[in-house]
């Protein structure tokens, strides 16, 4: 039955969905706004009814995602595109929504136009385009999305514009709203329009292309589909499509006319509207119901509705094209297969697939449910889609098609279509889908788990690194503490020998239980696979695709310090600042902090003097210059953008950007773009390197930014869960990953010292003051803490060449400096699971086991197979064992060195560049043949990207005697030393019989004081760490091989 709905001409609201295409200009429009100036137009007013500082904004960005909807909603696909109005209460409230509900507070607000002159307009039609998504949970009784019209800005006539759209409905095709507001606005000199969100907690409302026009005499429009939503449908064999039409004109429609439906470019349906018998008066709507159609054979349908009425004066609203998709569909049987060079094209009914090999060990499975391939992420995440000459063959194996490269095999099973990955011999399964992909509102891949398979990745997941048997959410949120997700990434890797990266910004959920399931909230599948078989090879492939971890300047390995020092002489903004930051102005950081570091002989690296909401800065140029004299580089914290970065970097000399959650909180593409802009802002305005800190990272963030864990309180639990957090971040190639030393809240002397100790064995870290009762500098608690903290910070400075070399390795390969035990011991079953989550390797040679309890010992330290040395005592022990009750007083971090280690060290210094590095200490723990390839560059500029660096291979060969070779440096860079002194520290329980350097016999010294004064020679100290041979050379050329023989 066709239903005729009579609506009041004056108050009727029309909703007409439009195609995203340019329409012929409406000649009757007399006022319009498309927000093309990228800011709120003059005269527009935000009215915050909630009194919570909630406002409408003009933006060209997507809705960021928020509580209960952790994904981005694309910007409205309006006629003009570009900038538009957005209201985002869901994002503003986010995870505080339960608190708002409890208090019965609502984010009510409207945006209001300036006065509009409608004088001499006998009729007024309001047009605008909109998309929205609202949550009806806990909604107030009068909740709604309404448009108001007023002639005085006080008394309003409101129109509901939800159009009976159900809560939580995804809307991608914009609705073209038409409201006849003539009763209020016609012939009025002053008219105001408002858009009013009230009574709902979330999520968003997008509005664009607002117009006022006079009405046409004859104007029929197609409003919206009424039989289906855009997604989440269930299709059958006798489905009746229906669409709502509207008479927008001032004249009654009295003649019959046809409304047509073209389904999937094939089936044509048609219905005659009996307007002769049932005339359509102005403002009336009519629901057109089409004959039954079989929609069950496809999971997605393209639908185009159209009407044709002679004399219609506005054809722009006579069509509606959209896609409707099923809630869930499964991929069917293979109907076509063809291999063309590096790409296999596969059809399964209407679904199309591409299997693209970019190189022999990297391939992509890409699905288009309707046959149209899309890549919403573009090149934002993937660095390059370049093909690197894979060698492929395909063979029909009966039940499956085999696609074979030199590294692996992809099986394409036929009935139904399923994928599997095997090794190159096609005999050993690496992964295999247990059922076909399902797609719809989300796309889900299901696999079987191997009995001994472990999983890592997912970005920075606070408190976790090994995921077997768990569920992992690939979405931002859940706070900053244990279980929070400050920097997720749609990537995982498996001990079975592969990694997988979903090329999307849509949120996901990965289940690593007996049945593996990997889903993302999008109606497409786009996944890159990386064959190892080692985890290091997988990380190499992942970062080759999504970008290598950035190489920070060398000074960035030193400690960072942050607070706000621009609160004003009287702390005028204290009502807006709940921390404990000092009053004063930016230059006060010099005497309050920088000079204190100097007085306490404390190592340092950089300072953020404006880290606090609303802080700002004064006299930045002179402050930066004075800080640099004291060994500090300077950076800036930002809460809302980097519009001043050219001046701050190019003129003042700022070299760090810390991006607060107030700016990058939307996450996903928004945060990735922000990190890129800040990173490039530093590099574009100086000849130096970008150094950025951020949260809300994603796949690809590693190429621009340090990721940190968020704002937390310092305590023992904080230390505990941060250890697996940083380990896990590294397993997603987030090499620069950390948390604030002892948190920003709370904390104490013991937890500060313990936290600083182990973070000295990670690449980057900082402390942030201003939010706890005590500030967070390493000297703040006095003795013995100051001395202990200095000891570890100086050790970190000494280890700079060792750690910097591994940061370069990370830049080259994606392998992090802070390494889970499984990266170095992949076949050791103890290292694969959570048993070793509270220890890690710093590079290949140093095992760090932080103390995370309030006690002077450490239990459950696992030493893998091999010989290990206690760093402090020099005691050797055999591995494949657990240490319990290891004595660890406050000044002692459990630290072990792997036999065979070669560890280069610079002189003790308090900041990068304080002293020359023309003497290089090399600590050697002899064991068979071993080597270390020392990396050096100028530590500051971007010359390293164009071969401005040198590598020095240091080799040790222990048989009867020990032969140490310091090979000639390969490569050059600005400021490179031409010669240096080598100070060898060889761990040995026995004194040598003789030491030869380049064939020359060295003098032995029995007295340490005399050895220290000597230019060359060697000295054996049996009491030092159970025996160390000290060898001192003269200045030797770095361009020549240097050979040292220690004879026993």
Buried (B, 14 or more C-beta within 10 A) or exposed (E): EEEBEEBEBBBBBBBBBBBBEEEEEBEBEBBBBBBBEEEBEEEBBBBBBBEBEBBBBBBEBBBBBBBBBBBBBBBBBBBBBEBBBBBBBBBBBBEEBEEBBEEEBBBBBBBBBBBBEBEEBEBBBBBBBBBBBBBEEBBEEEBBBBBBBBBEBEEBBBBEBBBEBEEBBBBBBBBBBBBBBBBBBBEBEBBBBBBBBBBBBBBBBBBBBBBBBBBBEBBBBBBBBBBBBBBBBEBEEEBEBBBBBBBBBBBEBEEEBEBBBBBBEEEEBEBEBBBEEBBBBBBBBBBBBBEEBEBEEBBBBBBBBBBEBEEBBBBBBBBBBBBBBBBBBBBBEBEEBEBEEBBBBBBBBBBBBBBBBBBBBBBBBBBBBBEEEEBBBEEBBBBEEEEEEBEBEBEEEEEBBBBBBEBBBBBBBBEBBBBBBBBBEBEEBBBBBBBBBBBBBBBBBBBBBBEEBBBBBBBBBBBBBBBBBBEBBBBBBBBBBBBBBBBBBBBBBBBBBBBBBBBBBBBBBBBBEEEBBBBBBBBBBBBBBBBBBBBBBBBBBBBBBBBBBBBBBBBBBBBBBBBBBBBEEEEEBEEEBEBEBBBBBBBBBBEBBBEBBBEBEBBBBBBBBBBBBEBBBBEBEEBBEBBBEBBBBBBBBBBEEBEBBEEBBBEBBBBBBBBBBEBBBBBBBBBBBBBBBBBBBBBEBBEBBBBBBBBBBBBBBBBBBBBBBBBBBBBBBBBBBBBBBBBBBBBBBBBBBBBBBBBBBBBBBBBBBBBBBBBBBBBBBBBBBBBBEBBBBBBBBEEEBBEBBBBBBBBBBBBBBBBBBBBBBBBBBBBBBBBBBBBBBBEBEBBBBBBBBBBBBBBBBBBBBBBBBEEEBBBEBBBBEEBBBBBBEBEBEEBEEEBEEBEBEBBBBBBBBBBBBBBBBBBEBBBBEEBEBBBBBBBBBBBEEBBBBBBBBBBBBBBBEEEBBBBBBBBBBBEEBBBBBBBEBEBEBEEBBEEBBBBBBBBBEEBBEEBBBEEEEBEBBEEEEEBEEBEBBBBBBEEBBBBBBBBBBEBBEBEEEBBBBBEE
